[in-house]
Amino acid sequence: MYGGLGRHVHGLAQAQARLGHDVTVLTQSVEGTTVDERVGGVRIVRVGNDIPGPLHEDLLGWVAGLGRALTRAGLRVGGNTKPEVLHAHDWVTCDAGLALQLALRVPLVATVHATESGRHQGWLPGSTSRGINATEVRLTGGAARVITCSKAMREEVIRLFDLSERKVDVIANGIDLAQWPVAASRRRARARASWAPHGPLIVCAGRLEYEKGIHTLLDALPRLRRQHPGLRAVVAGRGTYSDELKATARRLRLGSSVTFAGFLTDHDLAELVGAADVAVVPSLYEPFGMVALEAVAVGTPLVAADTGGLRELVEPAVTGLRFPAGNAGELARAVHTQLEDPVSARRMARTARARLATGHDWSSIAAATAASYRNALADWAPHNRVSAAPAPVGCLRVSSPCE
């Protein structure tokens, strides 16, 4: 899995199965062959792309090839056992979702995890971006119901795609706290000794893309290491902006003050973030922020940009500290505050983690998603009244290639 979307689909589908729903996930096969398996109570059908090859060489063509393959798989699966609802995740699944909605005559629910306009700060820099934006318009316009992960994201899709407020539901991302335990002091100390033996440890995890704002953290590091000798920052993740970030680190002469750790498994990432004194989420654009959830889950004090869904998760001086997105000076000030008062920082971290147990557990999110499905069914066929009782539903989930 690469990115928050993949984590979301994984957690949601398994939680739905535990609640008694019949869930099939259609997604990409990395090997290029069709695989039909059952994992965690969920049927997963993986398909090869009709247009194989590197995604970055012809993104829209690659997506079109995946859409055709997903549509064929959906017709085969849905022809044997017709689902009651379809659920598409992001623009990559638009063509398959809309085609299956028409062919199977069942409503489509679409989750928009981010928008192309938002990623590029409100402008569409080229033909690919304009094509993605047009696809998002078709997906949200054709779906019976739209789901976003935060109130900020809801406002964004309503404005960008001219949707009615009634059509868009807000359902937060979730996390399994049992899979992200707070590290024991001995284990935390061992990891600290490995990553930052002589000073504080700062961690920033996520996709290495411009909108994630990691360059803002790099710009703040010269000031922070003057204030905190021995400070080390670890950037975990991969992405298309990797070379530019490394060039920025060289320009700022950060040397061993920053380490680019690349992609880490969940276990290694949890150990790294759990060992940190502060987790920083410096996004310029962030619909929600799964990495912020994960930092909170392992009990690490949080500093996050005041943008998008992050401001709904981070209550200043209660569950963490916020700074204006893109402002390196204020980022440095917030991190310094957390490092200077570790007692207060850990108190905020404990409060934040306690809130996750009630607002971001997968069972609650799966139940809320099922309610959105029932709303879609009611909107799709108003003459066929749908029971309000929480009976299980059959869901054919058309998922992006992030799983």
Contacts in CASP RR format, 6 or more apart in sequence:
PFRMAT RR
TARGET T0000
AUTHOR 0000-0000-0000
METHOD contacts of the structure
MODEL  1
MYGGLGRHVHGLAQAQARLGHDVTVLTQSVEGTTVDERVGGVRIVRVGND
IPGPLHEDLLGWVAGLGRALTRAGLRVGGNTKPEVLHAHDWVTCDAGLAL
QLALRVPLVATVHATESGRHQGWLPGSTSRGINATEVRLTGGAARVITCS
KAMREEVIRLFDLSERKVDVIANGIDLAQWPVAASRRRARARASWAPHGP
LIVCAGRLEYEKGIHTLLDALPRLRRQHPGLRAVVAGRGTYSDELKATAR
RLRLGSSVTFAGFLTDHDLAELVGAADVAVVPSLYEPFGMVALEAVAVGT
PLVAADTGGLRELVEPAVTGLRFPAGNAGELARAVHTQLEDPVSARRMAR
TARARLATGHDWSSIAAATAASYRNALADWAPHNRVSAAPAPVGCLRVSS
PCE
1 7 0 8 1.000
1 10 0 8 1.000
1 402 0 8 1.000
1 403 0 8 1.000
2 207 0 8 1.000
2 238 0 8 1.000
2 263 0 8 1.000
2 402 0 8 1.000
3 206 0 8 1.000
3 207 0 8 1.000
3 290 0 8 1.000
3 402 0 8 1.000
4 113 0 8 1.000
4 173 0 8 1.000
4 289 0 8 1.000
4 290 0 8 1.000
4 402 0 8 1.000
5 89 0 8 1.000
5 90 0 8 1.000
5 113 0 8 1.000
5 400 0 8 1.000
5 402 0 8 1.000
6 399 0 8 1.000
6 400 0 8 1.000
6 402 0 8 1.000
6 403 0 8 1.000
7 173 0 8 1.000
7 290 0 8 1.000
8 89 0 8 1.000
8 111 0 8 1.000
8 113 0 8 1.000
8 149 0 8 1.000
8 173 0 8 1.000
8 174 0 8 1.000
8 290 0 8 1.000
9 25 0 8 1.000
9 27 0 8 1.000
9 89 0 8 1.000
9 397 0 8 1.000
9 399 0 8 1.000
9 400 0 8 1.000
9 402 0 8 1.000
9 403 0 8 1.000
10 403 0 8 1.000
11 174 0 8 1.000
11 176 0 8 1.000
11 362 0 8 1.000
12 362 0 8 1.000
12 365 0 8 1.000
12 366 0 8 1.000
12 369 0 8 1.000
13 23 0 8 1.000
13 25 0 8 1.000
13 42 0 8 1.000
13 397 0 8 1.000
14 40 0 8 1.000
14 41 0 8 1.000
14 42 0 8 1.000
14 362 0 8 1.000
15 362 0 8 1.000
15 363 0 8 1.000
15 365 0 8 1.000
15 366 0 8 1.000
16 23 0 8 1.000
16 42 0 8 1.000
16 366 0 8 1.000
16 369 0 8 1.000
16 370 0 8 1.000
16 395 0 8 1.000
17 23 0 8 1.000
17 40 0 8 1.000
17 41 0 8 1.000
17 42 0 8 1.000
18 41 0 8 1.000
18 363 0 8 1.000
18 366 0 8 1.000
19 363 0 8 1.000
19 366 0 8 1.000
19 367 0 8 1.000
19 370 0 8 1.000
19 392 0 8 1.000
20 392 0 8 1.000
21 366 0 8 1.000
21 370 0 8 1.000
21 392 0 8 1.000
21 393 0 8 1.000
21 394 0 8 1.000
21 395 0 8 1.000
22 81 0 8 1.000
22 83 0 8 1.000
22 392 0 8 1.000
22 393 0 8 1.000
22 394 0 8 1.000
22 395 0 8 1.000
23 41 0 8 1.000
23 42 0 8 1.000
23 43 0 8 1.000
23 394 0 8 1.000
23 395 0 8 1.000
23 397 0 8 1.000
24 42 0 8 1.000
24 43 0 8 1.000
24 44 0 8 1.000
24 45 0 8 1.000
24 77 0 8 1.000
24 83 0 8 1.000
24 395 0 8 1.000
24 396 0 8 1.000
24 397 0 8 1.000
25 42 0 8 1.000
25 43 0 8 1.000
25 44 0 8 1.000
25 45 0 8 1.000
25 397 0 8 1.000
25 399 0 8 1.000
25 403 0 8 1.000
26 45 0 8 1.000
26 47 0 8 1.000
26 70 0 8 1.000
26 73 0 8 1.000
26 74 0 8 1.000
26 77 0 8 1.000
26 96 0 8 1.000
26 396 0 8 1.000
26 397 0 8 1.000
26 398 0 8 1.000
26 399 0 8 1.000
27 44 0 8 1.000
27 45 0 8 1.000
27 46 0 8 1.000
27 47 0 8 1.000
27 70 0 8 1.000
27 399 0 8 1.000
27 400 0 8 1.000
27 401 0 8 1.000
27 403 0 8 1.000
28 46 0 8 1.000
28 47 0 8 1.000
28 48 0 8 1.000
28 49 0 8 1.000
28 66 0 8 1.000
28 400 0 8 1.000
28 401 0 8 1.000
28 403 0 8 1.000
29 35 0 8 1.000
29 46 0 8 1.000
29 47 0 8 1.000
29 48 0 8 1.000
30 46 0 8 1.000
31 48 0 8 1.000
32 47 0 8 1.000
32 48 0 8 1.000
32 49 0 8 1.000
32 52 0 8 1.000
33 48 0 8 1.000
34 45 0 8 1.000
34 46 0 8 1.000
34 47 0 8 1.000
34 48 0 8 1.000
34 73 0 8 1.000
35 44 0 8 1.000
35 45 0 8 1.000
35 46 0 8 1.000
36 43 0 8 1.000
36 44 0 8 1.000
36 45 0 8 1.000
36 46 0 8 1.000
37 43 0 8 1.000
37 44 0 8 1.000
37 46 0 8 1.000
38 44 0 8 1.000
45 73 0 8 1.000
45 74 0 8 1.000
45 77 0 8 1.000
47 66 0 8 1.000
47 69 0 8 1.000
47 70 0 8 1.000
47 72 0 8 1.000
47 73 0 8 1.000
48 66 0 8 1.000
48 69 0 8 1.000
49 62 0 8 1.000
49 65 0 8 1.000
49 66 0 8 1.000
49 69 0 8 1.000
50 64 0 8 1.000
50 65 0 8 1.000
50 66 0 8 1.000
50 67 0 8 1.000
50 68 0 8 1.000
50 69 0 8 1.000
51 58 0 8 1.000
51 61 0 8 1.000
51 62 0 8 1.000
51 64 0 8 1.000
51 65 0 8 1.000
51 66 0 8 1.000
53 62 0 8 1.000
54 62 0 8 1.000
55 62 0 8 1.000
55 401 0 8 1.000
56 240 0 8 1.000
59 128 0 8 1.000
60 128 0 8 1.000
60 131 0 8 1.000
60 132 0 8 1.000
63 91 0 8 1.000
63 92 0 8 1.000
63 95 0 8 1.000
64 95 0 8 1.000
66 92 0 8 1.000
66 96 0 8 1.000
66 401 0 8 1.000
67 93 0 8 1.000
67 95 0 8 1.000
67 96 0 8 1.000
68 95 0 8 1.000
68 96 0 8 1.000
70 93 0 8 1.000
70 96 0 8 1.000
70 97 0 8 1.000
70 398 0 8 1.000
71 95 0 8 1.000
71 96 0 8 1.000
71 97 0 8 1.000
71 99 0 8 1.000
71 100 0 8 1.000
71 103 0 8 1.000
74 96 0 8 1.000
74 100 0 8 1.000
74 396 0 8 1.000
74 398 0 8 1.000
75 100 0 8 1.000
75 103 0 8 1.000
75 104 0 8 1.000
77 396 0 8 1.000
78 104 0 8 1.000
78 396 0 8 1.000
79 104 0 8 1.000
82 104 0 8 1.000
82 106 0 8 1.000
83 104 0 8 1.000
83 106 0 8 1.000
83 394 0 8 1.000
83 395 0 8 1.000
83 396 0 8 1.000
84 106 0 8 1.000
84 373 0 8 1.000
84 377 0 8 1.000
84 393 0 8 1.000
84 394 0 8 1.000
84 395 0 8 1.000
85 106 0 8 1.000
85 107 0 8 1.000
85 108 0 8 1.000
85 109 0 8 1.000
85 373 0 8 1.000
85 376 0 8 1.000
85 377 0 8 1.000
85 393 0 8 1.000
85 394 0 8 1.000
85 395 0 8 1.000
85 396 0 8 1.000
86 97 0 8 1.000
86 100 0 8 1.000
86 101 0 8 1.000
86 104 0 8 1.000
86 106 0 8 1.000
86 107 0 8 1.000
86 108 0 8 1.000
86 109 0 8 1.000
86 395 0 8 1.000
86 396 0 8 1.000
86 397 0 8 1.000
86 398 0 8 1.000
87 108 0 8 1.000
87 109 0 8 1.000
87 110 0 8 1.000
87 111 0 8 1.000
87 369 0 8 1.000
87 373 0 8 1.000
87 395 0 8 1.000
87 396 0 8 1.000
87 397 0 8 1.000
87 398 0 8 1.000
88 94 0 8 1.000
88 96 0 8 1.000
88 97 0 8 1.000
88 108 0 8 1.000
88 109 0 8 1.000
88 110 0 8 1.000
88 111 0 8 1.000
88 139 0 8 1.000
88 143 0 8 1.000
88 397 0 8 1.000
88 398 0 8 1.000
89 110 0 8 1.000
89 111 0 8 1.000
89 113 0 8 1.000
89 397 0 8 1.000
89 398 0 8 1.000
89 399 0 8 1.000
89 400 0 8 1.000
90 111 0 8 1.000
90 112 0 8 1.000
90 113 0 8 1.000
90 114 0 8 1.000
90 400 0 8 1.000
91 116 0 8 1.000
91 132 0 8 1.000
91 135 0 8 1.000
91 136 0 8 1.000
91 139 0 8 1.000
92 400 0 8 1.000
92 401 0 8 1.000
93 139 0 8 1.000
93 398 0 8 1.000
93 399 0 8 1.000
93 400 0 8 1.000
94 110 0 8 1.000
94 135 0 8 1.000
94 136 0 8 1.000
94 138 0 8 1.000
94 139 0 8 1.000
95 135 0 8 1.000
96 398 0 8 1.000
97 108 0 8 1.000
97 139 0 8 1.000
97 398 0 8 1.000
98 108 0 8 1.000
98 138 0 8 1.000
98 139 0 8 1.000
98 142 0 8 1.000
100 106 0 8 1.000
100 108 0 8 1.000
100 396 0 8 1.000
100 398 0 8 1.000
101 107 0 8 1.000
101 108 0 8 1.000
101 142 0 8 1.000
101 143 0 8 1.000
101 144 0 8 1.000
104 396 0 8 1.000
106 380 0 8 1.000
107 143 0 8 1.000
107 144 0 8 1.000
107 145 0 8 1.000
107 376 0 8 1.000
107 377 0 8 1.000
107 379 0 8 1.000
107 380 0 8 1.000
108 142 0 8 1.000
108 143 0 8 1.000
108 144 0 8 1.000
108 376 0 8 1.000
109 143 0 8 1.000
109 144 0 8 1.000
109 145 0 8 1.000
109 146 0 8 1.000
109 147 0 8 1.000
109 372 0 8 1.000
109 373 0 8 1.000
109 376 0 8 1.000
110 139 0 8 1.000
110 140 0 8 1.000
110 142 0 8 1.000
110 143 0 8 1.000
110 145 0 8 1.000
110 146 0 8 1.000
110 147 0 8 1.000
111 146 0 8 1.000
111 147 0 8 1.000
111 148 0 8 1.000
111 149 0 8 1.000
112 136 0 8 1.000
112 139 0 8 1.000
112 140 0 8 1.000
112 146 0 8 1.000
112 147 0 8 1.000
112 148 0 8 1.000
112 153 0 8 1.000
112 157 0 8 1.000
113 149 0 8 1.000
113 287 0 8 1.000
113 288 0 8 1.000
114 153 0 8 1.000
114 285 0 8 1.000
114 287 0 8 1.000
115 133 0 8 1.000
115 136 0 8 1.000
115 156 0 8 1.000
115 157 0 8 1.000
115 160 0 8 1.000
116 124 0 8 1.000
116 129 0 8 1.000
116 131 0 8 1.000
116 132 0 8 1.000
116 133 0 8 1.000
116 136 0 8 1.000
117 123 0 8 1.000
117 124 0 8 1.000
117 133 0 8 1.000
117 160 0 8 1.000
118 156 0 8 1.000
118 211 0 8 1.000
118 285 0 8 1.000
119 209 0 8 1.000
119 211 0 8 1.000
119 285 0 8 1.000
120 129 0 8 1.000
120 211 0 8 1.000
121 211 0 8 1.000
121 284 0 8 1.000
121 285 0 8 1.000
124 130 0 8 1.000
124 133 0 8 1.000
136 160 0 8 1.000
136 161 0 8 1.000
137 161 0 8 1.000
140 146 0 8 1.000
140 157 0 8 1.000
140 161 0 8 1.000
140 163 0 8 1.000
141 161 0 8 1.000
141 163 0 8 1.000
143 376 0 8 1.000
144 376 0 8 1.000
144 379 0 8 1.000
144 380 0 8 1.000
145 167 0 8 1.000
145 168 0 8 1.000
145 169 0 8 1.000
145 372 0 8 1.000
145 373 0 8 1.000
145 375 0 8 1.000
145 376 0 8 1.000
145 379 0 8 1.000
146 157 0 8 1.000
146 163 0 8 1.000
146 167 0 8 1.000
146 168 0 8 1.000
146 169 0 8 1.000
147 168 0 8 1.000
147 169 0 8 1.000
147 170 0 8 1.000
147 171 0 8 1.000
147 369 0 8 1.000
147 372 0 8 1.000
148 154 0 8 1.000
148 156 0 8 1.000
148 157 0 8 1.000
148 168 0 8 1.000
148 169 0 8 1.000
148 170 0 8 1.000
148 171 0 8 1.000
148 287 0 8 1.000
149 170 0 8 1.000
149 171 0 8 1.000
149 172 0 8 1.000
149 173 0 8 1.000
149 287 0 8 1.000
149 288 0 8 1.000
149 309 0 8 1.000
150 170 0 8 1.000
150 172 0 8 1.000
150 287 0 8 1.000
150 288 0 8 1.000
150 308 0 8 1.000
150 309 0 8 1.000
150 312 0 8 1.000
151 170 0 8 1.000
151 309 0 8 1.000
151 312 0 8 1.000
152 287 0 8 1.000
152 307 0 8 1.000
152 308 0 8 1.000
152 309 0 8 1.000
152 311 0 8 1.000
152 312 0 8 1.000
153 170 0 8 1.000
153 287 0 8 1.000
153 288 0 8 1.000
153 308 0 8 1.000
153 309 0 8 1.000
154 168 0 8 1.000
154 170 0 8 1.000
156 287 0 8 1.000
157 163 0 8 1.000
157 168 0 8 1.000
158 164 0 8 1.000
158 165 0 8 1.000
158 168 0 8 1.000
169 368 0 8 1.000
169 372 0 8 1.000
169 375 0 8 1.000
171 365 0 8 1.000
171 368 0 8 1.000
171 369 0 8 1.000
171 372 0 8 1.000
172 288 0 8 1.000
172 359 0 8 1.000
172 360 0 8 1.000
172 365 0 8 1.000
173 288 0 8 1.000
173 289 0 8 1.000
173 290 0 8 1.000
173 293 0 8 1.000
173 360 0 8 1.000
173 365 0 8 1.000
174 293 0 8 1.000
174 360 0 8 1.000
174 361 0 8 1.000
174 362 0 8 1.000
174 365 0 8 1.000
175 290 0 8 1.000
175 293 0 8 1.000
175 294 0 8 1.000
175 297 0 8 1.000
175 356 0 8 1.000
175 360 0 8 1.000
175 361 0 8 1.000
175 362 0 8 1.000
176 361 0 8 1.000
176 362 0 8 1.000
177 297 0 8 1.000
177 353 0 8 1.000
177 356 0 8 1.000
177 357 0 8 1.000
177 361 0 8 1.000
179 266 0 8 1.000
179 270 0 8 1.000
180 270 0 8 1.000
180 294 0 8 1.000
180 297 0 8 1.000
180 298 0 8 1.000
181 270 0 8 1.000
181 298 0 8 1.000
182 274 0 8 1.000
182 298 0 8 1.000
182 299 0 8 1.000
182 353 0 8 1.000
183 191 0 8 1.000
183 270 0 8 1.000
183 271 0 8 1.000
183 274 0 8 1.000
183 275 0 8 1.000
183 298 0 8 1.000
187 271 0 8 1.000
187 275 0 8 1.000
188 274 0 8 1.000
188 275 0 8 1.000
189 275 0 8 1.000
190 275 0 8 1.000
191 271 0 8 1.000
191 272 0 8 1.000
191 274 0 8 1.000
191 275 0 8 1.000
192 201 0 8 1.000
192 275 0 8 1.000
195 201 0 8 1.000
195 232 0 8 1.000
195 234 0 8 1.000
195 259 0 8 1.000
195 272 0 8 1.000
195 275 0 8 1.000
196 230 0 8 1.000
196 231 0 8 1.000
196 232 0 8 1.000
196 234 0 8 1.000
198 229 0 8 1.000
198 230 0 8 1.000
199 228 0 8 1.000
199 229 0 8 1.000
199 230 0 8 1.000
199 231 0 8 1.000
199 232 0 8 1.000
200 228 0 8 1.000
200 230 0 8 1.000
200 231 0 8 1.000
200 232 0 8 1.000
200 277 0 8 1.000
200 278 0 8 1.000
200 339 0 8 1.000
201 231 0 8 1.000
201 232 0 8 1.000
201 233 0 8 1.000
201 234 0 8 1.000
201 275 0 8 1.000
201 276 0 8 1.000
201 277 0 8 1.000
201 278 0 8 1.000
202 217 0 8 1.000
202 224 0 8 1.000
202 231 0 8 1.000
202 232 0 8 1.000
202 233 0 8 1.000
202 234 0 8 1.000
202 276 0 8 1.000
202 277 0 8 1.000
202 278 0 8 1.000
202 279 0 8 1.000
202 280 0 8 1.000
202 335 0 8 1.000
203 233 0 8 1.000
203 234 0 8 1.000
203 236 0 8 1.000
203 272 0 8 1.000
203 273 0 8 1.000
203 274 0 8 1.000
203 275 0 8 1.000
203 276 0 8 1.000
203 278 0 8 1.000
203 279 0 8 1.000
203 280 0 8 1.000
203 295 0 8 1.000
203 300 0 8 1.000
204 214 0 8 1.000
204 217 0 8 1.000
204 233 0 8 1.000
204 234 0 8 1.000
204 235 0 8 1.000
204 236 0 8 1.000
204 279 0 8 1.000
204 280 0 8 1.000
204 281 0 8 1.000
204 282 0 8 1.000
205 235 0 8 1.000
205 236 0 8 1.000
205 237 0 8 1.000
205 264 0 8 1.000
205 269 0 8 1.000
205 272 0 8 1.000
205 273 0 8 1.000
205 279 0 8 1.000
205 291 0 8 1.000
205 294 0 8 1.000
205 295 0 8 1.000
206 212 0 8 1.000
206 236 0 8 1.000
206 237 0 8 1.000
206 291 0 8 1.000
207 237 0 8 1.000
207 238 0 8 1.000
207 239 0 8 1.000
208 214 0 8 1.000
208 235 0 8 1.000
208 237 0 8 1.000
208 238 0 8 1.000
208 239 0 8 1.000
208 240 0 8 1.000
208 241 0 8 1.000
208 242 0 8 1.000
208 245 0 8 1.000
209 239 0 8 1.000
209 240 0 8 1.000
209 241 0 8 1.000
210 241 0 8 1.000
210 244 0 8 1.000
210 284 0 8 1.000
211 283 0 8 1.000
211 284 0 8 1.000
211 285 0 8 1.000
211 286 0 8 1.000
212 241 0 8 1.000
212 282 0 8 1.000
212 283 0 8 1.000
212 284 0 8 1.000
212 286 0 8 1.000
213 282 0 8 1.000
213 283 0 8 1.000
213 284 0 8 1.000
213 305 0 8 1.000
213 325 0 8 1.000
213 326 0 8 1.000
214 235 0 8 1.000
214 241 0 8 1.000
214 245 0 8 1.000
214 282 0 8 1.000
215 244 0 8 1.000
215 245 0 8 1.000
215 248 0 8 1.000
216 282 0 8 1.000
216 284 0 8 1.000
216 305 0 8 1.000
216 325 0 8 1.000
216 326 0 8 1.000
216 327 0 8 1.000
216 328 0 8 1.000
216 331 0 8 1.000
217 233 0 8 1.000
217 235 0 8 1.000
217 280 0 8 1.000
217 282 0 8 1.000
217 328 0 8 1.000
217 331 0 8 1.000
218 233 0 8 1.000
218 245 0 8 1.000
218 248 0 8 1.000
218 249 0 8 1.000
218 252 0 8 1.000
218 254 0 8 1.000
218 258 0 8 1.000
219 248 0 8 1.000
219 252 0 8 1.000
219 328 0 8 1.000
219 329 0 8 1.000
220 328 0 8 1.000
220 329 0 8 1.000
220 331 0 8 1.000
220 332 0 8 1.000
220 335 0 8 1.000
221 231 0 8 1.000
221 233 0 8 1.000
221 252 0 8 1.000
221 254 0 8 1.000
221 257 0 8 1.000
221 258 0 8 1.000
222 252 0 8 1.000
222 254 0 8 1.000
223 328 0 8 1.000
223 329 0 8 1.000
223 332 0 8 1.000
224 231 0 8 1.000
224 233 0 8 1.000
224 332 0 8 1.000
224 335 0 8 1.000
224 336 0 8 1.000
225 231 0 8 1.000
225 254 0 8 1.000
225 257 0 8 1.000
227 332 0 8 1.000
227 336 0 8 1.000
228 336 0 8 1.000
228 339 0 8 1.000
230 257 0 8 1.000
231 257 0 8 1.000
232 256 0 8 1.000
232 257 0 8 1.000
232 258 0 8 1.000
232 259 0 8 1.000
233 257 0 8 1.000
233 258 0 8 1.000
233 259 0 8 1.000
234 258 0 8 1.000
234 259 0 8 1.000
234 261 0 8 1.000
234 272 0 8 1.000
234 276 0 8 1.000
235 245 0 8 1.000
235 258 0 8 1.000
235 259 0 8 1.000
235 260 0 8 1.000
235 261 0 8 1.000
235 262 0 8 1.000
236 261 0 8 1.000
236 262 0 8 1.000
236 263 0 8 1.000
236 264 0 8 1.000
236 269 0 8 1.000
236 272 0 8 1.000
237 260 0 8 1.000
237 261 0 8 1.000
237 262 0 8 1.000
237 263 0 8 1.000
237 264 0 8 1.000
238 262 0 8 1.000
238 263 0 8 1.000
242 260 0 8 1.000
245 260 0 8 1.000
246 260 0 8 1.000
249 255 0 8 1.000
249 258 0 8 1.000
249 260 0 8 1.000
261 272 0 8 1.000
264 272 0 8 1.000
269 294 0 8 1.000
270 294 0 8 1.000
270 298 0 8 1.000
273 279 0 8 1.000
273 294 0 8 1.000
273 295 0 8 1.000
273 298 0 8 1.000
273 300 0 8 1.000
274 295 0 8 1.000
274 298 0 8 1.000
274 299 0 8 1.000
274 300 0 8 1.000
276 295 0 8 1.000
276 300 0 8 1.000
277 300 0 8 1.000
277 301 0 8 1.000
277 338 0 8 1.000
277 339 0 8 1.000
277 342 0 8 1.000
277 345 0 8 1.000
278 300 0 8 1.000
278 301 0 8 1.000
278 302 0 8 1.000
278 303 0 8 1.000
278 335 0 8 1.000
278 338 0 8 1.000
278 339 0 8 1.000
278 345 0 8 1.000
279 291 0 8 1.000
279 292 0 8 1.000
279 295 0 8 1.000
279 300 0 8 1.000
279 301 0 8 1.000
279 302 0 8 1.000
279 303 0 8 1.000
280 303 0 8 1.000
280 304 0 8 1.000
280 331 0 8 1.000
280 335 0 8 1.000
281 289 0 8 1.000
281 291 0 8 1.000
281 292 0 8 1.000
281 295 0 8 1.000
281 302 0 8 1.000
281 303 0 8 1.000
281 304 0 8 1.000
281 305 0 8 1.000
281 310 0 8 1.000
282 304 0 8 1.000
282 305 0 8 1.000
282 325 0 8 1.000
282 326 0 8 1.000
282 331 0 8 1.000
283 289 0 8 1.000
283 304 0 8 1.000
283 305 0 8 1.000
283 307 0 8 1.000
283 310 0 8 1.000
283 325 0 8 1.000
284 305 0 8 1.000
284 307 0 8 1.000
284 325 0 8 1.000
284 326 0 8 1.000
285 307 0 8 1.000
285 308 0 8 1.000
286 305 0 8 1.000
286 307 0 8 1.000
286 308 0 8 1.000
286 309 0 8 1.000
286 310 0 8 1.000
287 308 0 8 1.000
287 309 0 8 1.000
288 308 0 8 1.000
288 309 0 8 1.000
288 310 0 8 1.000
288 313 0 8 1.000
289 309 0 8 1.000
289 310 0 8 1.000
289 313 0 8 1.000
292 302 0 8 1.000
292 304 0 8 1.000
292 310 0 8 1.000
292 313 0 8 1.000
292 314 0 8 1.000
293 313 0 8 1.000
293 356 0 8 1.000
293 360 0 8 1.000
295 302 0 8 1.000
296 302 0 8 1.000
296 313 0 8 1.000
296 319 0 8 1.000
296 349 0 8 1.000
296 352 0 8 1.000
296 353 0 8 1.000
296 356 0 8 1.000
297 353 0 8 1.000
297 356 0 8 1.000
299 346 0 8 1.000
299 349 0 8 1.000
299 350 0 8 1.000
299 352 0 8 1.000
299 353 0 8 1.000
300 349 0 8 1.000
301 320 0 8 1.000
301 338 0 8 1.000
301 342 0 8 1.000
301 345 0 8 1.000
301 346 0 8 1.000
301 348 0 8 1.000
301 349 0 8 1.000
302 314 0 8 1.000
302 319 0 8 1.000
302 320 0 8 1.000
302 321 0 8 1.000
302 348 0 8 1.000
302 349 0 8 1.000
302 352 0 8 1.000
303 320 0 8 1.000
303 321 0 8 1.000
303 322 0 8 1.000
303 323 0 8 1.000
303 331 0 8 1.000
303 334 0 8 1.000
303 335 0 8 1.000
303 338 0 8 1.000
304 310 0 8 1.000
304 313 0 8 1.000
304 314 0 8 1.000
304 320 0 8 1.000
304 321 0 8 1.000
304 322 0 8 1.000
304 323 0 8 1.000
305 322 0 8 1.000
305 323 0 8 1.000
305 324 0 8 1.000
305 325 0 8 1.000
305 326 0 8 1.000
305 331 0 8 1.000
306 322 0 8 1.000
306 323 0 8 1.000
306 324 0 8 1.000
306 325 0 8 1.000
307 325 0 8 1.000
310 322 0 8 1.000
311 322 0 8 1.000
313 319 0 8 1.000
314 320 0 8 1.000
314 321 0 8 1.000
314 322 0 8 1.000
314 352 0 8 1.000
316 322 0 8 1.000
317 348 0 8 1.000
318 348 0 8 1.000
318 351 0 8 1.000
319 348 0 8 1.000
319 351 0 8 1.000
319 352 0 8 1.000
319 355 0 8 1.000
320 338 0 8 1.000
320 345 0 8 1.000
320 348 0 8 1.000
320 349 0 8 1.000
320 352 0 8 1.000
321 334 0 8 1.000
321 337 0 8 1.000
321 338 0 8 1.000
321 348 0 8 1.000
322 334 0 8 1.000
323 329 0 8 1.000
323 330 0 8 1.000
323 331 0 8 1.000
323 333 0 8 1.000
323 334 0 8 1.000
324 330 0 8 1.000
338 344 0 8 1.000
338 345 0 8 1.000
339 345 0 8 1.000
367 390 0 8 1.000
370 390 0 8 1.000
370 392 0 8 1.000
370 393 0 8 1.000
373 393 0 8 1.000
373 395 0 8 1.000
374 386 0 8 1.000
374 388 0 8 1.000
374 393 0 8 1.000
377 386 0 8 1.000
377 393 0 8 1.000
378 385 0 8 1.000
378 386 0 8 1.000
END
